């Protein structure tokens, strides 16, 4: 059995990738459904597989880097030169399948069809190699997946899919030339000796490791360098003194002292860097002002980010960190505090947008006009609705980060489906009584879940019910 065959076995022996294959299959089915059902030329329907090629290239290269990071891999004969063979083999198979979609392209036949198929193959190869280069350039796989939605939004604004399809069909020599040149460069880059030395025994946060809290902790600890030392991991003295003064107002066994202690552990660093808000708020205001009322979808994700990045004070590894009553009241009041801060922040952004609306310019790009619109203050209710849901999912799936991530994305997908699929049925329901009822249900479910967990579940160590 060759070393290349052994490396390809990782693609099916790693069970965590099975879900990735399902997601990629759904994405591939979605991008090929429209051109297969209604073939239309010049509409940009045929370039969807290029995004799939990018993701496959990123994941294929990332899996090889994860092997290179293990010192034991250097005991395998000729393993350093297997990386590029594995990456290119997967790339050839992926782009050969993706380019087959152009067989259904209207008004193509004979030599022109063969030329367009070659153009589509090498265009996919370019995106595949860009994904491979992204995997080699970053230390955290989540960065690329976090920027991918931004790239998709930019693509939709400027109709890049239409431009790419026209280039592939009308100017096939350009993708072929760029694809061949990029492949040659990547072949030599992946074969250089320094590549193996760069990753050997180096802390690496690969794909799916984002959901492994132990690996995430080790990676963060190992990567603590000059940047983290420059921005100290300790709060400023005045912040620490203020929180300690608030804690001293309460008894040692009272819930007030436990609440301020938990608030200190979760928010002291953010309070110490309050100057960042002076930059963040105007940036978000300008961004949200130009994207319009789609800001609602962004505000749905803010509670999800809160839930993913914060340890709930309900659970602890210490038996003496507080009783069930203290943990219940502390978690509840922390959630209320987060909701109030999110609401205030949204109102501040809305107020800034109203002030800036008179001065922000209107610009036109590719025939599309973008104007700055004030943000409706009523959108401040959005995080108040979804924060209890995100907090409930955080409590339930505390030790299952992957399921927590999927559960937190659920309201975003539901909101997008309702906004674009059933908009005419949903709009009449968006009225004050419905919103108040939704608020009551969201907070009621969170309160019941929190009370049940604090009364019935084990809050220390492994989470099991009594």
C-alpha positions as CSV (number, residue, x, y, z in Angstrom):
1,X,0.0,0.0,0.0
2,X,1.4,3.4,-1.0
3,X,1.8,6.4,1.3
4,X,-0.6,8.3,-1.0
5,X,-3.3,5.6,-0.4
6,X,-2.8,5.9,3.3
7,X,-3.3,9.6,3.2
8,X,-6.5,9.3,1.1
9,X,-7.9,6.9,3.8
10,X,-8.1,9.9,6.1
11,X,-11.0,11.2,4.0
12,X,-13.3,8.4,5.1
13,X,-11.7,7.2,8.4
14,X,-12.3,10.5,10.1
15,X,-15.9,10.4,11.1
16,X,-16.1,14.2,11.8
17,X,-15.7,14.7,8.0
18,X,-18.8,12.7,7.2
19,X,-21.0,15.6,8.2
20,X,-18.8,17.9,6.1
21,X,-19.5,15.6,3.1
22,X,-23.2,15.9,3.7
23,X,-23.0,19.7,3.8
24,X,-20.8,19.8,0.7
25,X,-23.2,17.5,-1.1
26,X,-26.2,19.7,-0.2
27,X,-24.3,22.8,-1.3
28,X,-23.3,21.1,-4.6
29,X,-26.9,19.9,-5.2
30,X,-28.1,23.5,-4.6
31,X,-25.7,25.1,-7.0
32,X,-26.3,22.6,-9.9
33,X,-30.1,22.4,-9.5
34,X,-30.9,25.7,-11.2
35,X,-28.8,25.3,-14.3
36,X,-29.9,21.7,-14.7
37,X,-33.6,22.6,-14.4
38,X,-33.5,25.8,-16.4
39,X,-30.3,26.2,-18.4
40,X,-29.7,29.9,-19.1
41,X,-26.6,31.5,-20.6
42,X,-25.1,34.7,-19.2
43,X,-26.9,34.6,-15.9
44,X,-24.0,33.3,-13.7
45,X,-25.8,30.0,-12.9
46,X,-22.9,27.8,-13.9
47,X,-20.2,29.2,-11.6
48,X,-21.6,27.8,-8.3
49,X,-19.3,24.8,-8.4
50,X,-16.3,27.2,-8.1
51,X,-17.3,27.9,-4.5
52,X,-17.5,24.2,-3.9
53,X,-14.0,23.7,-5.4
54,X,-12.7,26.5,-3.1
55,X,-14.1,24.7,0.0
56,X,-12.8,21.3,-1.1
57,X,-9.3,22.7,-1.8
58,X,-9.3,24.4,1.6
59,X,-10.4,21.2,3.5
60,X,-8.1,18.9,1.5
61,X,-5.0,21.0,2.2
62,X,-6.0,21.5,5.8
63,X,-6.2,17.8,6.4
64,X,-2.7,17.4,5.1
65,X,-1.4,20.1,7.3
66,X,-2.9,18.4,10.3
67,X,-0.8,15.3,9.4
68,X,2.3,17.4,8.9
69,X,1.9,18.9,12.3
70,X,2.4,15.5,13.9
71,X,6.1,14.6,14.4
72,X,5.3,10.9,13.8
73,X,4.5,11.6,10.2
74,X,8.2,12.2,9.5
75,X,8.8,8.5,10.3
76,X,6.9,7.6,7.1
77,X,9.0,7.3,4.0
78,X,8.8,10.1,1.5
79,X,5.9,11.6,3.3
80,X,6.9,15.2,2.7
81,X,6.4,14.9,-1.0
82,X,3.1,13.1,-0.7
83,X,1.3,16.3,0.3
84,X,1.2,17.9,-3.1
85,X,0.3,14.6,-4.8
86,X,-2.7,14.2,-2.5
87,X,-3.8,17.8,-2.9
88,X,-3.5,17.7,-6.7
89,X,-5.2,14.3,-7.0
90,X,-8.2,15.5,-5.1
91,X,-8.2,18.7,-7.1
92,X,-8.2,17.0,-10.5
93,X,-11.1,14.7,-9.4
94,X,-13.1,17.6,-7.9
95,X,-12.7,20.0,-10.9
96,X,-13.3,17.3,-13.4
97,X,-16.7,16.7,-11.8
98,X,-17.5,20.4,-11.4
99,X,-16.7,21.2,-15.0
100,X,-19.2,18.6,-16.3
101,X,-22.0,21.0,-15.5
102,X,-21.1,23.0,-18.6
103,X,-22.2,20.0,-20.7
104,X,-25.7,21.5,-20.3
105,X,-24.7,25.0,-21.3
106,X,-26.9,26.3,-24.1
107,X,-25.6,26.6,-27.7
108,X,-22.3,24.8,-27.2
109,X,-21.1,21.9,-29.3
110,X,-18.1,20.4,-30.9
111,X,-14.7,22.0,-30.4
112,X,-16.2,25.0,-28.6
113,X,-17.8,22.7,-26.0
114,X,-14.4,21.0,-25.4
115,X,-12.7,24.4,-25.0
116,X,-15.3,25.6,-22.6
117,X,-15.0,22.4,-20.5
118,X,-11.2,22.9,-20.3
119,X,-11.8,26.6,-19.3
120,X,-14.3,25.5,-16.6
121,X,-11.8,22.9,-15.3
122,X,-9.0,25.3,-15.0
123,X,-11.3,28.0,-13.5
124,X,-12.2,25.5,-10.9
125,X,-8.6,24.7,-10.4
126,X,-7.8,28.4,-9.7
127,X,-10.5,28.5,-7.0
128,X,-9.3,25.1,-5.6
129,X,-5.7,26.4,-5.4
130,X,-6.9,29.6,-3.8
131,X,-8.6,27.5,-1.1
132,X,-5.4,25.5,-0.7
133,X,-3.3,28.7,-0.4
134,X,-5.8,30.0,2.2
135,X,-5.3,26.8,4.3
136,X,-1.5,27.3,4.1
137,X,-1.7,31.0,5.0
138,X,-3.8,31.0,8.2
139,X,-3.3,29.5,11.6
140,X,-7.0,29.2,12.4
141,X,-9.4,27.6,10.0
142,X,-12.4,29.4,11.4
143,X,-11.0,32.7,10.0
144,X,-11.6,31.6,6.4
145,X,-15.1,30.2,7.1
146,X,-15.9,33.5,8.9
147,X,-14.8,35.6,5.8
148,X,-16.6,33.3,3.3
149,X,-20.1,34.9,4.0
150,X,-18.5,38.3,3.5
151,X,-17.1,37.2,0.1
152,X,-20.5,35.8,-0.9
153,X,-22.2,39.1,-0.1
154,X,-19.6,41.0,-2.1
155,X,-20.1,38.7,-5.0
156,X,-23.9,39.2,-4.9
157,X,-23.5,43.0,-4.8
158,X,-21.2,43.2,-7.8
159,X,-22.5,40.3,-9.9
160,X,-19.2,38.6,-10.0
161,X,-20.8,35.3,-10.9
162,X,-22.1,36.7,-14.2
163,X,-18.6,38.1,-15.0
164,X,-16.9,34.8,-14.2
165,X,-19.3,32.8,-16.4
166,X,-18.7,35.2,-19.3
167,X,-15.0,34.9,-18.9
168,X,-15.2,31.1,-18.9
169,X,-17.3,30.9,-22.0
170,X,-16.2,33.9,-24.0
171,X,-12.5,34.0,-23.1
172,X,-11.5,30.4,-22.3
173,X,-7.8,31.1,-22.9
174,X,-7.7,33.3,-19.8
175,X,-8.8,30.7,-17.2
176,X,-6.7,28.0,-18.9
177,X,-3.6,30.2,-18.8
178,X,-4.1,31.3,-15.2
179,X,-5.0,27.7,-14.1
180,X,-1.9,26.2,-15.7
181,X,0.4,28.9,-14.2
182,X,-1.2,28.7,-10.8
183,X,-0.9,24.9,-10.8
184,X,2.8,25.0,-11.6
185,X,3.5,27.5,-8.9
186,X,1.5,25.5,-6.3
187,X,3.2,22.3,-7.3
188,X,6.6,23.7,-6.5
189,X,5.3,25.5,-3.4
190,X,3.9,22.4,-1.9
191,X,7.1,20.5,-2.6
192,X,9.6,22.8,-1.0
193,X,11.5,21.4,2.0
194,X,10.6,24.3,4.3
195,X,6.9,23.5,4.2
196,X,7.3,20.4,6.4
197,X,9.6,22.2,8.9
198,X,7.0,25.0,9.2
199,X,4.3,22.8,10.6
200,X,6.2,20.1,12.5
201,X,5.2,20.1,16.2
202,X,3.6,23.5,15.7
203,X,0.3,24.2,17.5
204,X,-2.4,24.0,14.9
205,X,-6.1,24.6,15.1
206,X,-7.6,22.5,12.3
207,X,-11.1,22.2,10.9
208,X,-13.6,20.8,13.4
209,X,-11.1,21.5,16.2
210,X,-13.0,24.7,16.9
211,X,-15.6,22.5,18.6
212,X,-13.0,20.7,20.7
213,X,-12.7,22.8,23.9
214,X,-9.5,21.0,25.1
215,X,-7.7,21.5,21.8
216,X,-8.9,25.1,21.6
217,X,-7.5,25.7,25.1
218,X,-4.1,24.1,24.3
219,X,-3.9,26.1,21.1
220,X,-4.7,29.4,22.8
221,X,-2.2,28.7,25.6
222,X,0.5,27.7,23.1
223,X,0.0,30.7,20.8
224,X,0.1,33.2,23.7
225,X,2.9,35.4,22.4
226,X,4.0,39.0,22.2
227,X,0.6,40.2,20.9
228,X,-1.2,38.8,24.0
229,X,1.5,40.1,26.3
230,X,1.2,43.6,24.8
231,X,-2.5,43.5,25.3
232,X,-2.4,42.2,28.9
233,X,-4.7,39.3,29.9
234,X,-5.4,41.1,33.2
235,X,-7.9,43.9,33.5
236,X,-6.8,47.4,34.4
237,X,-6.3,48.2,38.1
238,X,-9.2,50.7,38.2
239,X,-11.6,48.1,36.7
240,X,-10.5,45.5,39.2
241,X,-10.9,47.9,42.1
242,X,-14.4,48.9,41.0
243,X,-15.6,45.3,40.7
244,X,-14.0,44.4,44.1
245,X,-15.8,47.3,45.7
246,X,-19.1,46.1,44.3
247,X,-18.5,42.6,45.6
248,X,-17.6,43.9,49.1
249,X,-21.1,45.4,49.4
250,X,-22.6,41.9,49.8
251,X,-22.2,38.9,52.2
252,X,-19.8,36.1,51.3
253,X,-22.7,33.7,50.9
254,X,-25.1,36.1,49.1
255,X,-26.0,35.9,45.5
256,X,-25.0,39.6,44.9
257,X,-21.3,38.8,45.6
258,X,-21.4,35.8,43.3
259,X,-23.1,37.9,40.6
260,X,-20.5,40.6,40.6
261,X,-17.7,38.0,40.7
262,X,-19.1,36.3,37.6
263,X,-19.6,39.6,35.9
264,X,-16.0,40.5,36.7
265,X,-14.7,37.2,35.2
266,X,-16.6,37.6,32.0
267,X,-16.6,41.4,31.4
268,X,-13.6,43.0,33.1
269,X,-11.3,42.7,30.1
270,X,-13.9,44.1,27.8
271,X,-14.5,47.1,30.2
272,X,-10.7,47.6,30.3
273,X,-10.7,48.1,26.5
274,X,-13.7,50.4,26.3
275,X,-11.8,52.6,23.9
276,X,-12.4,50.0,21.2
277,X,-16.1,50.9,21.2
278,X,-15.1,54.3,19.8
279,X,-14.0,52.6,16.6
280,X,-16.3,49.6,16.5
281,X,-19.6,51.6,16.9
282,X,-19.0,54.0,13.9
283,X,-17.8,51.1,11.7
284,X,-20.9,49.0,12.5
285,X,-23.1,52.1,12.0
286,X,-21.7,52.7,8.5
287,X,-21.8,49.1,7.5
288,X,-25.4,48.6,8.8
289,X,-26.6,51.8,7.2
290,X,-25.5,50.7,3.7
291,X,-26.9,47.1,4.0
292,X,-30.3,48.5,5.2
293,X,-32.8,46.5,7.1
294,X,-30.8,43.3,6.5
295,X,-29.1,44.4,9.7
296,X,-31.7,42.2,11.4
297,X,-29.9,39.0,10.3
298,X,-26.6,40.4,11.7
299,X,-28.3,41.1,15.0
300,X,-29.6,37.6,15.1
301,X,-26.0,36.4,15.1
302,X,-24.8,38.7,17.9
303,X,-26.4,36.6,20.7
304,X,-25.0,33.5,19.0
305,X,-21.5,35.0,19.3
306,X,-22.1,35.8,22.9
307,X,-23.2,32.2,23.6
308,X,-20.3,30.6,21.8
309,X,-17.6,32.8,23.4
310,X,-18.8,32.8,27.1
311,X,-18.7,30.1,29.6
312,X,-22.1,29.9,31.4
313,X,-21.7,30.5,35.2
314,X,-24.1,27.7,35.8
315,X,-21.4,25.1,35.3
316,X,-18.1,25.0,37.2
317,X,-15.3,22.5,37.8
318,X,-15.1,23.7,41.5
319,X,-17.4,22.4,44.1
320,X,-17.1,25.6,46.2
321,X,-17.8,28.0,43.4
322,X,-21.4,28.7,44.5
323,X,-24.6,26.9,45.3
324,X,-27.5,26.2,43.0
325,X,-29.4,29.3,44.0
326,X,-26.4,31.6,43.4
327,X,-25.8,30.1,40.0
328,X,-29.4,30.4,39.0
329,X,-29.7,34.1,40.0
330,X,-26.3,34.9,38.6
331,X,-26.9,33.3,35.2
332,X,-30.3,35.0,35.0
333,X,-29.1,38.4,35.8
334,X,-26.1,38.1,33.5
335,X,-28.4,37.3,30.7
336,X,-30.6,40.3,31.5
337,X,-27.4,42.4,31.6
338,X,-26.3,41.2,28.2
339,X,-29.7,41.8,26.8
340,X,-29.8,45.4,28.2
341,X,-26.3,46.1,26.8
342,X,-27.2,44.7,23.4
343,X,-30.3,46.8,23.3
344,X,-28.5,49.9,24.3
345,X,-25.7,49.3,21.8
346,X,-28.3,48.8,19.0
347,X,-30.1,52.0,20.0
348,X,-26.7,53.9,20.0
349,X,-25.9,52.6,16.5
350,X,-29.4,53.6,15.4
351,X,-29.0,57.1,16.8
352,X,-25.6,57.5,15.1
353,X,-27.1,56.3,11.8
354,X,-29.8,59.0,12.0
355,X,-27.1,61.7,12.6
356,X,-24.8,60.4,9.8
357,X,-27.6,60.0,7.2
358,X,-27.3,63.7,6.2
359,X,-23.6,63.4,5.5
360,X,-23.0,59.9,4.0
361,X,-22.5,59.8,0.2
362,X,-24.4,57.9,-2.4
363,X,-22.2,55.9,-4.8
364,X,-22.8,53.7,-7.8
365,X,-20.9,50.5,-8.5
366,X,-21.6,48.4,-11.7
367,X,-24.9,50.1,-12.2
368,X,-26.1,49.6,-8.6
369,X,-26.7,52.5,-6.3
370,X,-25.9,52.3,-2.6
371,X,-27.3,54.8,-0.3
372,X,-27.0,55.2,3.5
373,X,-30.3,54.7,5.3
374,X,-31.0,55.3,9.0
375,X,-31.5,52.2,11.1
376,X,-34.9,51.8,12.5
377,X,-34.6,51.9,16.3
378,X,-37.2,49.1,16.6
379,X,-34.6,46.6,15.5
380,X,-33.2,46.8,19.0
381,X,-35.9,44.3,19.9
382,X,-34.2,41.6,17.8
383,X,-31.4,40.7,20.2
384,X,-33.9,40.7,23.1
385,X,-35.8,38.0,21.3
386,X,-32.9,35.8,20.2
387,X,-30.6,36.2,23.2
388,X,-32.8,33.9,25.5
389,X,-32.9,31.3,22.7
390,X,-29.1,31.4,22.3
391,X,-28.6,31.2,26.1
392,X,-31.0,28.2,26.3
393,X,-29.0,26.4,23.6
394,X,-25.8,27.3,25.5
395,X,-27.1,25.7,28.7
396,X,-28.4,22.6,27.1
397,X,-25.5,21.9,24.7
398,X,-22.8,23.2,27.0
399,X,-20.5,20.2,26.5
400,X,-21.4,19.6,22.9
401,X,-20.0,22.6,21.0
402,X,-20.7,21.1,17.5
403,X,-24.4,20.7,18.3
404,X,-24.4,24.2,20.0
405,X,-23.0,25.7,16.8
406,X,-25.7,24.1,14.7
407,X,-28.5,25.1,17.1
408,X,-27.3,28.7,17.1
409,X,-27.4,28.8,13.3
410,X,-31.0,27.5,13.3
411,X,-32.7,30.9,14.0
412,X,-30.7,32.6,11.2
413,X,-31.7,30.0,8.6
414,X,-35.3,30.2,9.8
415,X,-35.3,34.0,9.6
416,X,-33.8,33.9,6.1
417,X,-36.4,31.3,5.0
418,X,-39.3,33.4,6.4
419,X,-37.9,36.6,5.0
420,X,-37.5,35.4,1.4
421,X,-39.8,32.4,1.2
422,X,-42.9,33.2,3.2
423,X,-42.5,37.0,3.3
424,X,-46.1,37.8,2.2
425,X,-47.4,35.5,5.0
426,X,-45.0,36.7,7.8
427,X,-45.3,40.5,7.3
428,X,-48.9,40.7,8.6
429,X,-47.8,38.9,11.7
430,X,-45.1,41.4,12.6
431,X,-47.1,43.6,15.0
432,X,-46.7,44.7,18.6
433,X,-48.9,41.9,20.1
434,X,-47.0,39.2,18.2
435,X,-43.6,40.6,19.1
436,X,-44.5,40.9,22.8
437,X,-45.8,37.3,22.7
438,X,-42.5,36.1,21.1
439,X,-40.6,37.9,23.8
440,X,-42.6,36.3,26.5
441,X,-42.2,32.8,25.0
442,X,-38.5,33.2,24.5
443,X,-37.7,34.4,28.0
444,X,-40.2,32.0,29.5
445,X,-38.6,29.0,27.9
446,X,-35.1,30.2,28.9
447,X,-36.3,30.7,32.5
448,X,-37.8,27.2,32.7
449,X,-34.7,25.6,31.2
450,X,-32.4,27.5,33.5
451,X,-34.5,26.5,36.6
452,X,-34.7,22.9,35.6
453,X,-30.9,22.7,35.0
454,X,-30.1,24.4,38.3
455,X,-32.4,22.1,40.2
456,X,-31.9,18.7,38.5
457,X,-28.6,18.6,36.7
458,X,-25.1,18.0,37.9
459,X,-23.4,21.4,37.7
460,X,-19.8,20.2,38.4
461,X,-17.7,18.0,36.2
462,X,-19.5,15.7,33.7
463,X,-23.0,16.9,33.2
464,X,-25.5,14.1,34.1
465,X,-28.9,14.3,35.7
466,X,-29.4,13.0,39.3
